[in-house]
Amino acid sequence: MNSLRARAHLLFGRRSHQSLAPHQHLSPAVANDLVISTVDENSGIAMLTMNRPPANSLSMEMNEAICDSIKTIEANAKIQSVILSSTNPKIFSAGLDVTELVSPDKDRLPRFWNSLQQVYIDLYGSRLATVAAIQGHAPAAGCFLAMACDYRVMSAGDINSDTKKKHVPTIGLNETQLGIAAPPWMGQLLVRTVGFRQAELALALGTLFPPEQALAVGLVDDIVPHQKAESGEDQLIDLLPSQIKDQALNPLLQRAYSQARIYAKIPPQARVASKMVTREEHIFRMIAKRDEDTQHFCGFVTQKAVQKNLSAYVEALKNKSAKK
Ligand SMILES: CC/C=C\C/C=C\C/C=C\CC/C=C/CC(=O)SCCNC(=O)CCNC(=O)[C@H](O)C(C)(C)COP(=O)(O)OP(=O)(O)OC[C@H]1O[C@@H](n2cnc3c(N)ncnc32)[C@H](O)[C@@H]1OP(=O)(O)O
């Protein structure tokens, strides 16, 4: 147990992305625009709210802001749990910013990929208990963000009161639909989350799961119907950033908050040591294979055929949005 604790300290007890990989980071002021951090030292709970309109897609700067925010919260010993949420009520995160992948700058591309690897190291390996509040869509790397957390609650969707149209969020690794493959470590994270056969099927088909199915395969831990709650807790209201202060009666955020509170009450050393049991080897593997993974990614993504698929995908995405 002692050696486990010592190893837990080694991996989780210090600022992982400072000590393990010296990549560039934005100043906190800029990072705070992309990811809003709020903390409540009394309850030991923090909230990281992704705020990169229109879709919280992951550019290099967004990845760096996520890592910076985790680092800042981890440095506060009073905080044990963090909720990862979004200012966009319909999109948790649209995954990688696809414009980073099309006709990429050859110097930026590896740095961009390093920044995503760093999110894996910092979020999946965080000492904090992490709860993803998935209000809206979470495709590809958006799903990865959720899987890197300890617990996932997802909205069951809602009905637009004006148009009466139903909004049903989806989650999954849909990369094959873009003509690319999920990176091996992201695919393996899906295997660890939903099991071998479900992951094998979902990876090949690029399945995006609606909430009920995501729950059935174990991709999320809970789904929450949208009906507004009758009352909100003051502590949650205080934690919400001004951009989403009006969400205090949102049952999804309330559910995420209650789960964060459950985690915050577990003795942290025990919680962190048990988190290591399942995550340590994967974090170390990423660190050991980081350069190889980056070369693999850059080589794959710059292939002519892959660029063709990605360009067509980005075009379709823009056309779809323009037609709205
Ligand atoms: C053995 C293996 C071998 C090799 C592998 C090695 C390495 C791996 C290689 C490559 C791996 C690369 C990994 C990629 C992972 C990813 O994350 S790829 C990104 C995948 N994301 C998506 O496919 C999502 C695309 N978006 C959507 O489907 C929809 O936008 C969404 C359902 C999220 C929301 O729909 P809706 O509410 O209708 O909004 P709009 O579609 O209208 O979008 C609003 C605006 O947002 C912009 N946008 C959306 N998504 C992205 C994005 N991912 N990046 C950048 N921008 C995005 C969209 O264009 C609209 O903008 P506009 O209004 O036009 O300004």
The ligand as a Gaussian input file, in Angstrom:
#p B3LYP/6-31G(d) Opt

LIG

0 1
 C       -4.620000       2.304000     -36.428000
 C       -5.076000       3.689000     -36.642000
 C       -4.321000       4.340000     -37.716000
 C       -4.104000       5.628000     -37.744000
 C       -4.679000       6.545000     -36.739000
 C       -3.647000       7.452000     -36.271000
 C       -3.938000       8.602000     -35.837000
 C       -5.320000       9.090000     -35.869000
 C       -5.535000      10.058000     -36.965000
 C       -6.455000      10.939000     -36.898000
 C       -7.343000      11.012000     -35.728000
 C       -8.005000      12.319000     -35.671000
 C       -8.995000      12.294000     -34.553000
 C      -10.084000      12.992000     -34.655000
 C      -11.058000      13.080000     -33.572000
 C      -12.063000      14.176000     -33.783000
 O      -12.541000      14.710000     -32.822000
 S      -12.453000      14.651000     -35.365000
 C      -13.800000      15.791000     -35.181000
 C      -15.065000      15.036000     -35.191000
 N      -16.181000      15.908000     -34.944000
 C      -17.282000      15.807000     -35.632000
 O      -17.414000      15.000000     -36.546000
 C      -18.399000      16.745000     -35.255000
 C      -18.764000      17.649000     -36.355000
 N      -19.881000      18.489000     -35.940000
 C      -21.145000      18.048000     -35.934000
 O      -21.461000      16.923000     -36.215000
 C      -22.164000      19.044000     -35.504000
 O      -21.627000      20.325000     -35.596000
 C      -22.710000      18.838000     -34.057000
 C      -23.548000      17.553000     -34.014000
 C      -21.592000      18.775000     -33.048000
 C      -23.630000      20.023000     -33.703000
 O      -24.615000      20.168000     -34.682000
 P      -25.417000      21.517000     -34.770000
 O      -25.918000      21.927000     -33.466000
 O      -26.414000      21.336000     -35.862000
 O      -24.335000      22.623000     -35.174000
 P      -23.653000      22.880000     -36.597000
 O      -23.334000      21.620000     -37.280000
 O      -24.467000      23.869000     -37.347000
 O      -22.267000      23.547000     -36.154000
 C      -22.228000      24.831000     -35.565000
 C      -20.938000      25.479000     -35.918000
 O      -19.855000      24.728000     -35.346000
 C      -18.916000      24.374000     -36.358000
 N      -18.342000      23.062000     -36.015000
 C      -19.010000      21.982000     -35.650000
 N      -18.174000      20.981000     -35.375000
 C      -16.942000      21.446000     -35.576000
 C      -15.646000      20.866000     -35.450000
 N      -15.443000      19.600000     -35.035000
 N      -14.573000      21.630000     -35.736000
 C      -14.736000      22.933000     -36.140000
 N      -15.954000      23.521000     -36.289000
 C      -17.044000      22.788000     -35.987000
 C      -19.755000      24.338000     -37.640000
 O      -18.950000      24.453000     -38.775000
 C      -20.657000      25.528000     -37.407000
 O      -19.872000      26.678000     -37.616000
 P      -20.440000      27.929000     -38.439000
 O      -21.804000      28.215000     -37.858000
 O      -20.501000      27.479000     -39.870000
 O      -19.430000      28.999000     -38.200000

